[in-house]
Amino acid sequence: MDYEKTAETIIATVEDAAILKIEHDYSRLITGENLVLYCIYKSGGKALPKNLCRITGVSSARIAAVLNRLEAGGLVRRSIDTEDNRQTVVALTGDGQARAISNHETVLRRTSALLSYLGETDTLSLLKIVGKIKMLSHVILQEGPDNGTDLDQ
C-alpha cells in the first residue's frame, strides 16, 4: 500500500469545508479555556495548575494565562491549597461548572448524532480504528515517527 498517497487522500478529505466547519465547532468546545474547565470538572471541580499542565500537555505559562481569563470571567477561583499551603488550587464556580457541563453535553450530543448517521457497524469500526490510533500515537510520541517502528503490528 502506498501510505503517502493514502495520507494525501485522507488529508484532502478532512480539508473539506463542511468537515472543517464541524471540526472548528468541536475545537471551540474541547480546547483552550473549555478544555481546562472540563479537566477541572472531571477532577471533581478542583485541580492544581501543575496537574492541568500534565493533563492538557500545555505549559505552565499557558495554563496561567487561561486561568487568568477564566478567573476574570468568574468561571474559576484560585485559593491556597489547605493540604499544602505552597500550592494554589483552582476551583470551578457555579458558572464554570455549568459551562463545563453544557459544553460536554453539546459535544456528546453532536458526537452521538454523527455516530447514529454512521450506524452500528461503522461506529464499531471507527471505535476500533480510533483506539488503535490512540495507542500508536503514544508509541510514535515516545519513539519518534522516523525510527523505523513497524506501525502495522
PyMOL CGO cylinders between C-alpha atoms (Angstrom):
from pymol import cmd
from pymol.cgo import CYLINDER

trace = [
    CYLINDER, 0.00, 0.00, 0.00, 1.20, 3.50, -0.80, 0.3, 1, 1, 1, 1, 1, 1,
    CYLINDER, 1.20, 3.50, -0.80, 0.80, 5.12, 2.64, 0.3, 1, 1, 1, 1, 1, 1,
    CYLINDER, 0.80, 5.12, 2.64, 1.84, 8.59, 1.46, 0.3, 1, 1, 1, 1, 1, 1,
    CYLINDER, 1.84, 8.59, 1.46, -0.80, 8.57, -1.28, 0.3, 1, 1, 1, 1, 1, 1,
    CYLINDER, -0.80, 8.57, -1.28, -3.38, 7.31, 1.21, 0.3, 1, 1, 1, 1, 1, 1,
    CYLINDER, -3.38, 7.31, 1.21, -2.32, 10.03, 3.67, 0.3, 1, 1, 1, 1, 1, 1,
    CYLINDER, -2.32, 10.03, 3.67, -2.83, 12.65, 0.93, 0.3, 1, 1, 1, 1, 1, 1,
    CYLINDER, -2.83, 12.65, 0.93, -6.34, 11.30, 0.30, 0.3, 1, 1, 1, 1, 1, 1,
    CYLINDER, -6.34, 11.30, 0.30, -7.20, 11.43, 4.00, 0.3, 1, 1, 1, 1, 1, 1,
    CYLINDER, -7.20, 11.43, 4.00, -5.80, 14.96, 4.32, 0.3, 1, 1, 1, 1, 1, 1,
    CYLINDER, -5.80, 14.96, 4.32, -7.79, 16.14, 1.28, 0.3, 1, 1, 1, 1, 1, 1,
    CYLINDER, -7.79, 16.14, 1.28, -10.94, 14.56, 2.72, 0.3, 1, 1, 1, 1, 1, 1,
    CYLINDER, -10.94, 14.56, 2.72, -10.62, 16.23, 6.11, 0.3, 1, 1, 1, 1, 1, 1,
    CYLINDER, -10.62, 16.23, 6.11, -9.84, 19.58, 4.47, 0.3, 1, 1, 1, 1, 1, 1,
    CYLINDER, -9.84, 19.58, 4.47, -13.36, 19.66, 3.02, 0.3, 1, 1, 1, 1, 1, 1,
    CYLINDER, -13.36, 19.66, 3.02, -15.13, 22.89, 4.07, 0.3, 1, 1, 1, 1, 1, 1,
    CYLINDER, -15.13, 22.89, 4.07, -18.03, 21.10, 5.79, 0.3, 1, 1, 1, 1, 1, 1,
    CYLINDER, -18.03, 21.10, 5.79, -15.65, 18.95, 7.82, 0.3, 1, 1, 1, 1, 1, 1,
    CYLINDER, -15.65, 18.95, 7.82, -13.55, 21.99, 8.71, 0.3, 1, 1, 1, 1, 1, 1,
    CYLINDER, -13.55, 21.99, 8.71, -16.67, 23.82, 9.95, 0.3, 1, 1, 1, 1, 1, 1,
    CYLINDER, -16.67, 23.82, 9.95, -17.67, 20.89, 12.17, 0.3, 1, 1, 1, 1, 1, 1,
    CYLINDER, -17.67, 20.89, 12.17, -14.09, 20.50, 13.37, 0.3, 1, 1, 1, 1, 1, 1,
    CYLINDER, -14.09, 20.50, 13.37, -13.92, 24.21, 14.21, 0.3, 1, 1, 1, 1, 1, 1,
    CYLINDER, -13.92, 24.21, 14.21, -17.14, 23.95, 16.23, 0.3, 1, 1, 1, 1, 1, 1,
    CYLINDER, -17.14, 23.95, 16.23, -15.82, 20.90, 18.10, 0.3, 1, 1, 1, 1, 1, 1,
    CYLINDER, -15.82, 20.90, 18.10, -12.44, 22.51, 18.57, 0.3, 1, 1, 1, 1, 1, 1,
    CYLINDER, -12.44, 22.51, 18.57, -14.00, 25.54, 20.22, 0.3, 1, 1, 1, 1, 1, 1,
    CYLINDER, -14.00, 25.54, 20.22, -15.70, 23.23, 22.73, 0.3, 1, 1, 1, 1, 1, 1,
    CYLINDER, -15.70, 23.23, 22.73, -12.72, 21.00, 23.56, 0.3, 1, 1, 1, 1, 1, 1,
    CYLINDER, -12.72, 21.00, 23.56, -9.68, 23.28, 23.52, 0.3, 1, 1, 1, 1, 1, 1,
    CYLINDER, -9.68, 23.28, 23.52, -8.30, 26.24, 25.43, 0.3, 1, 1, 1, 1, 1, 1,
    CYLINDER, -8.30, 26.24, 25.43, -10.48, 27.59, 28.20, 0.3, 1, 1, 1, 1, 1, 1,
    CYLINDER, -10.48, 27.59, 28.20, -13.19, 25.00, 27.65, 0.3, 1, 1, 1, 1, 1, 1,
    CYLINDER, -13.19, 25.00, 27.65, -10.69, 22.14, 27.87, 0.3, 1, 1, 1, 1, 1, 1,
    CYLINDER, -10.69, 22.14, 27.87, -9.32, 23.49, 31.15, 0.3, 1, 1, 1, 1, 1, 1,
    CYLINDER, -9.32, 23.49, 31.15, -12.85, 23.91, 32.55, 0.3, 1, 1, 1, 1, 1, 1,
    CYLINDER, -12.85, 23.91, 32.55, -13.67, 20.33, 31.57, 0.3, 1, 1, 1, 1, 1, 1,
    CYLINDER, -13.67, 20.33, 31.57, -10.44, 18.99, 33.10, 0.3, 1, 1, 1, 1, 1, 1,
    CYLINDER, -10.44, 18.99, 33.10, -11.23, 20.75, 36.38, 0.3, 1, 1, 1, 1, 1, 1,
    CYLINDER, -11.23, 20.75, 36.38, -14.79, 19.41, 36.24, 0.3, 1, 1, 1, 1, 1, 1,
    CYLINDER, -14.79, 19.41, 36.24, -13.55, 15.84, 35.63, 0.3, 1, 1, 1, 1, 1, 1,
    CYLINDER, -13.55, 15.84, 35.63, -11.15, 16.28, 38.58, 0.3, 1, 1, 1, 1, 1, 1,
    CYLINDER, -11.15, 16.28, 38.58, -14.06, 16.79, 40.96, 0.3, 1, 1, 1, 1, 1, 1,
    CYLINDER, -14.06, 16.79, 40.96, -14.38, 20.54, 40.49, 0.3, 1, 1, 1, 1, 1, 1,
    CYLINDER, -14.38, 20.54, 40.49, -10.89, 21.35, 41.80, 0.3, 1, 1, 1, 1, 1, 1,
    CYLINDER, -10.89, 21.35, 41.80, -7.40, 20.92, 40.39, 0.3, 1, 1, 1, 1, 1, 1,
    CYLINDER, -7.40, 20.92, 40.39, -3.82, 22.02, 40.83, 0.3, 1, 1, 1, 1, 1, 1,
    CYLINDER, -3.82, 22.02, 40.83, -2.40, 24.04, 37.93, 0.3, 1, 1, 1, 1, 1, 1,
    CYLINDER, -2.40, 24.04, 37.93, 0.51, 21.59, 37.59, 0.3, 1, 1, 1, 1, 1, 1,
    CYLINDER, 0.51, 21.59, 37.59, -1.99, 18.76, 37.10, 0.3, 1, 1, 1, 1, 1, 1,
    CYLINDER, -1.99, 18.76, 37.10, -3.80, 20.78, 34.43, 0.3, 1, 1, 1, 1, 1, 1,
    CYLINDER, -3.80, 20.78, 34.43, -0.45, 21.17, 32.64, 0.3, 1, 1, 1, 1, 1, 1,
    CYLINDER, -0.45, 21.17, 32.64, 0.12, 17.42, 32.77, 0.3, 1, 1, 1, 1, 1, 1,
    CYLINDER, 0.12, 17.42, 32.77, -3.41, 16.51, 31.64, 0.3, 1, 1, 1, 1, 1, 1,
    CYLINDER, -3.41, 16.51, 31.64, -3.58, 19.02, 28.79, 0.3, 1, 1, 1, 1, 1, 1,
    CYLINDER, -3.58, 19.02, 28.79, 0.06, 18.92, 27.72, 0.3, 1, 1, 1, 1, 1, 1,
    CYLINDER, 0.06, 18.92, 27.72, 0.16, 22.71, 27.92, 0.3, 1, 1, 1, 1, 1, 1,
    CYLINDER, 0.16, 22.71, 27.92, 2.93, 24.79, 29.51, 0.3, 1, 1, 1, 1, 1, 1,
    CYLINDER, 2.93, 24.79, 29.51, 2.51, 26.33, 32.95, 0.3, 1, 1, 1, 1, 1, 1,
    CYLINDER, 2.51, 26.33, 32.95, 2.65, 29.83, 31.40, 0.3, 1, 1, 1, 1, 1, 1,
    CYLINDER, 2.65, 29.83, 31.40, -0.21, 28.97, 29.03, 0.3, 1, 1, 1, 1, 1, 1,
    CYLINDER, -0.21, 28.97, 29.03, -2.26, 27.41, 31.83, 0.3, 1, 1, 1, 1, 1, 1,
    CYLINDER, -2.26, 27.41, 31.83, -1.68, 30.53, 33.96, 0.3, 1, 1, 1, 1, 1, 1,
    CYLINDER, -1.68, 30.53, 33.96, -2.93, 32.75, 31.12, 0.3, 1, 1, 1, 1, 1, 1,
    CYLINDER, -2.93, 32.75, 31.12, -6.02, 30.57, 30.61, 0.3, 1, 1, 1, 1, 1, 1,
    CYLINDER, -6.02, 30.57, 30.61, -6.73, 30.55, 34.35, 0.3, 1, 1, 1, 1, 1, 1,
    CYLINDER, -6.73, 30.55, 34.35, -6.40, 34.35, 34.45, 0.3, 1, 1, 1, 1, 1, 1,
    CYLINDER, -6.40, 34.35, 34.45, -9.05, 34.67, 31.73, 0.3, 1, 1, 1, 1, 1, 1,
    CYLINDER, -9.05, 34.67, 31.73, -11.32, 32.12, 33.40, 0.3, 1, 1, 1, 1, 1, 1,
    CYLINDER, -11.32, 32.12, 33.40, -10.96, 33.83, 36.76, 0.3, 1, 1, 1, 1, 1, 1,
    CYLINDER, -10.96, 33.83, 36.76, -11.66, 37.25, 35.22, 0.3, 1, 1, 1, 1, 1, 1,
    CYLINDER, -11.66, 37.25, 35.22, -14.78, 35.74, 33.66, 0.3, 1, 1, 1, 1, 1, 1,
    CYLINDER, -14.78, 35.74, 33.66, -15.98, 34.40, 37.00, 0.3, 1, 1, 1, 1, 1, 1,
    CYLINDER, -15.98, 34.40, 37.00, -15.67, 30.76, 35.92, 0.3, 1, 1, 1, 1, 1, 1,
    CYLINDER, -15.67, 30.76, 35.92, -12.93, 29.67, 38.35, 0.3, 1, 1, 1, 1, 1, 1,
    CYLINDER, -12.93, 29.67, 38.35, -11.43, 30.92, 41.58, 0.3, 1, 1, 1, 1, 1, 1,
    CYLINDER, -11.43, 30.92, 41.58, -7.98, 30.28, 42.98, 0.3, 1, 1, 1, 1, 1, 1,
    CYLINDER, -7.98, 30.28, 42.98, -7.16, 29.68, 46.61, 0.3, 1, 1, 1, 1, 1, 1,
    CYLINDER, -7.16, 29.68, 46.61, -4.33, 28.34, 48.72, 0.3, 1, 1, 1, 1, 1, 1,
    CYLINDER, -4.33, 28.34, 48.72, -4.31, 24.54, 49.00, 0.3, 1, 1, 1, 1, 1, 1,
    CYLINDER, -4.31, 24.54, 49.00, -5.34, 23.68, 52.55, 0.3, 1, 1, 1, 1, 1, 1,
    CYLINDER, -5.34, 23.68, 52.55, -3.23, 20.49, 52.45, 0.3, 1, 1, 1, 1, 1, 1,
    CYLINDER, -3.23, 20.49, 52.45, -0.11, 22.23, 51.12, 0.3, 1, 1, 1, 1, 1, 1,
    CYLINDER, -0.11, 22.23, 51.12, -0.14, 25.99, 51.51, 0.3, 1, 1, 1, 1, 1, 1,
    CYLINDER, -0.14, 25.99, 51.51, 2.71, 26.28, 48.98, 0.3, 1, 1, 1, 1, 1, 1,
    CYLINDER, 2.71, 26.28, 48.98, 0.30, 25.39, 46.18, 0.3, 1, 1, 1, 1, 1, 1,
    CYLINDER, 0.30, 25.39, 46.18, -2.74, 27.01, 44.63, 0.3, 1, 1, 1, 1, 1, 1,
    CYLINDER, -2.74, 27.01, 44.63, -5.96, 25.12, 43.98, 0.3, 1, 1, 1, 1, 1, 1,
    CYLINDER, -5.96, 25.12, 43.98, -8.25, 26.12, 41.14, 0.3, 1, 1, 1, 1, 1, 1,
    CYLINDER, -8.25, 26.12, 41.14, -11.97, 25.50, 41.70, 0.3, 1, 1, 1, 1, 1, 1,
    CYLINDER, -11.97, 25.50, 41.70, -14.93, 25.90, 39.39, 0.3, 1, 1, 1, 1, 1, 1,
    CYLINDER, -14.93, 25.90, 39.39, -17.53, 28.46, 40.30, 0.3, 1, 1, 1, 1, 1, 1,
    CYLINDER, -17.53, 28.46, 40.30, -21.18, 27.62, 39.70, 0.3, 1, 1, 1, 1, 1, 1,
    CYLINDER, -21.18, 27.62, 39.70, -20.97, 29.36, 36.31, 0.3, 1, 1, 1, 1, 1, 1,
    CYLINDER, -20.97, 29.36, 36.31, -17.78, 27.47, 35.46, 0.3, 1, 1, 1, 1, 1, 1,
    CYLINDER, -17.78, 27.47, 35.46, -19.35, 24.13, 36.31, 0.3, 1, 1, 1, 1, 1, 1,
    CYLINDER, -19.35, 24.13, 36.31, -22.46, 24.97, 34.29, 0.3, 1, 1, 1, 1, 1, 1,
    CYLINDER, -22.46, 24.97, 34.29, -20.33, 25.89, 31.26, 0.3, 1, 1, 1, 1, 1, 1,
    CYLINDER, -20.33, 25.89, 31.26, -18.20, 22.73, 31.54, 0.3, 1, 1, 1, 1, 1, 1,
    CYLINDER, -18.20, 22.73, 31.54, -21.31, 20.56, 31.75, 0.3, 1, 1, 1, 1, 1, 1,
    CYLINDER, -21.31, 20.56, 31.75, -23.04, 22.41, 28.91, 0.3, 1, 1, 1, 1, 1, 1,
    CYLINDER, -23.04, 22.41, 28.91, -20.01, 22.10, 26.62, 0.3, 1, 1, 1, 1, 1, 1,
    CYLINDER, -20.01, 22.10, 26.62, -19.62, 18.40, 27.42, 0.3, 1, 1, 1, 1, 1, 1,
    CYLINDER, -19.62, 18.40, 27.42, -23.31, 17.75, 26.75, 0.3, 1, 1, 1, 1, 1, 1,
    CYLINDER, -23.31, 17.75, 26.75, -23.05, 19.59, 23.42, 0.3, 1, 1, 1, 1, 1, 1,
    CYLINDER, -23.05, 19.59, 23.42, -20.03, 17.53, 22.33, 0.3, 1, 1, 1, 1, 1, 1,
    CYLINDER, -20.03, 17.53, 22.33, -21.72, 14.34, 23.49, 0.3, 1, 1, 1, 1, 1, 1,
    CYLINDER, -21.72, 14.34, 23.49, -24.95, 15.17, 21.65, 0.3, 1, 1, 1, 1, 1, 1,
    CYLINDER, -24.95, 15.17, 21.65, -23.15, 16.10, 18.41, 0.3, 1, 1, 1, 1, 1, 1,
    CYLINDER, -23.15, 16.10, 18.41, -20.92, 13.04, 18.53, 0.3, 1, 1, 1, 1, 1, 1,
    CYLINDER, -20.92, 13.04, 18.53, -23.88, 10.76, 19.23, 0.3, 1, 1, 1, 1, 1, 1,
    CYLINDER, -23.88, 10.76, 19.23, -25.73, 12.24, 16.27, 0.3, 1, 1, 1, 1, 1, 1,
    CYLINDER, -25.73, 12.24, 16.27, -22.75, 11.70, 13.99, 0.3, 1, 1, 1, 1, 1, 1,
    CYLINDER, -22.75, 11.70, 13.99, -22.39, 8.10, 15.16, 0.3, 1, 1, 1, 1, 1, 1,
    CYLINDER, -22.39, 8.10, 15.16, -26.10, 7.45, 14.59, 0.3, 1, 1, 1, 1, 1, 1,
    CYLINDER, -26.10, 7.45, 14.59, -25.62, 8.50, 10.96, 0.3, 1, 1, 1, 1, 1, 1,
    CYLINDER, -25.62, 8.50, 10.96, -22.71, 6.09, 10.65, 0.3, 1, 1, 1, 1, 1, 1,
    CYLINDER, -22.71, 6.09, 10.65, -24.70, 3.18, 12.02, 0.3, 1, 1, 1, 1, 1, 1,
    CYLINDER, -24.70, 3.18, 12.02, -23.61, 0.43, 14.36, 0.3, 1, 1, 1, 1, 1, 1,
    CYLINDER, -23.61, 0.43, 14.36, -21.17, -1.40, 12.09, 0.3, 1, 1, 1, 1, 1, 1,
    CYLINDER, -21.17, -1.40, 12.09, -19.26, 1.70, 11.01, 0.3, 1, 1, 1, 1, 1, 1,
    CYLINDER, -19.26, 1.70, 11.01, -19.32, 3.11, 14.55, 0.3, 1, 1, 1, 1, 1, 1,
    CYLINDER, -19.32, 3.11, 14.55, -17.73, -0.08, 15.91, 0.3, 1, 1, 1, 1, 1, 1,
    CYLINDER, -17.73, -0.08, 15.91, -15.13, 0.04, 13.13, 0.3, 1, 1, 1, 1, 1, 1,
    CYLINDER, -15.13, 0.04, 13.13, -14.41, 3.69, 13.90, 0.3, 1, 1, 1, 1, 1, 1,
    CYLINDER, -14.41, 3.69, 13.90, -14.06, 2.92, 17.60, 0.3, 1, 1, 1, 1, 1, 1,
    CYLINDER, -14.06, 2.92, 17.60, -11.55, 0.17, 16.83, 0.3, 1, 1, 1, 1, 1, 1,
    CYLINDER, -11.55, 0.17, 16.83, -9.54, 2.44, 14.50, 0.3, 1, 1, 1, 1, 1, 1,
    CYLINDER, -9.54, 2.44, 14.50, -9.57, 5.38, 16.92, 0.3, 1, 1, 1, 1, 1, 1,
    CYLINDER, -9.57, 5.38, 16.92, -8.38, 3.08, 19.70, 0.3, 1, 1, 1, 1, 1, 1,
    CYLINDER, -8.38, 3.08, 19.70, -5.55, 1.86, 17.52, 0.3, 1, 1, 1, 1, 1, 1,
    CYLINDER, -5.55, 1.86, 17.52, -4.60, 5.42, 16.51, 0.3, 1, 1, 1, 1, 1, 1,
    CYLINDER, -4.60, 5.42, 16.51, -4.54, 6.40, 20.19, 0.3, 1, 1, 1, 1, 1, 1,
    CYLINDER, -4.54, 6.40, 20.19, -2.22, 3.52, 21.04, 0.3, 1, 1, 1, 1, 1, 1,
    CYLINDER, -2.22, 3.52, 21.04, 0.05, 4.17, 18.06, 0.3, 1, 1, 1, 1, 1, 1,
    CYLINDER, 0.05, 4.17, 18.06, 0.17, 7.89, 18.84, 0.3, 1, 1, 1, 1, 1, 1,
    CYLINDER, 0.17, 7.89, 18.84, 1.69, 7.07, 22.22, 0.3, 1, 1, 1, 1, 1, 1,
    CYLINDER, 1.69, 7.07, 22.22, 4.26, 4.83, 20.53, 0.3, 1, 1, 1, 1, 1, 1,
    CYLINDER, 4.26, 4.83, 20.53, 5.15, 7.49, 17.96, 0.3, 1, 1, 1, 1, 1, 1,
    CYLINDER, 5.15, 7.49, 17.96, 5.46, 10.22, 20.61, 0.3, 1, 1, 1, 1, 1, 1,
    CYLINDER, 5.46, 10.22, 20.61, 7.79, 8.04, 22.67, 0.3, 1, 1, 1, 1, 1, 1,
    CYLINDER, 7.79, 8.04, 22.67, 9.90, 6.64, 19.85, 0.3, 1, 1, 1, 1, 1, 1,
    CYLINDER, 9.90, 6.64, 19.85, 9.62, 9.24, 17.10, 0.3, 1, 1, 1, 1, 1, 1,
    CYLINDER, 9.62, 9.24, 17.10, 7.95, 8.75, 13.70, 0.3, 1, 1, 1, 1, 1, 1,
    CYLINDER, 7.95, 8.75, 13.70, 11.14, 8.13, 11.75, 0.3, 1, 1, 1, 1, 1, 1,
    CYLINDER, 11.14, 8.13, 11.75, 12.75, 5.43, 13.85, 0.3, 1, 1, 1, 1, 1, 1,
    CYLINDER, 12.75, 5.43, 13.85, 11.72, 2.51, 11.71, 0.3, 1, 1, 1, 1, 1, 1,
    CYLINDER, 11.72, 2.51, 11.71, 8.99, 1.32, 14.10, 0.3, 1, 1, 1, 1, 1, 1,
    CYLINDER, 8.99, 1.32, 14.10, 6.69, -1.14, 12.40, 0.3, 1, 1, 1, 1, 1, 1,
    CYLINDER, 6.69, -1.14, 12.40, 3.31, 0.51, 12.97, 0.3, 1, 1, 1, 1, 1, 1,
    CYLINDER, 3.31, 0.51, 12.97, 1.48, -2.39, 11.29, 0.3, 1, 1, 1, 1, 1, 1,
    CYLINDER, 1.48, -2.39, 11.29, 1.85, -4.75, 14.27, 0.3, 1, 1, 1, 1, 1, 1,
]
cmd.load_cgo(trace, "trace")
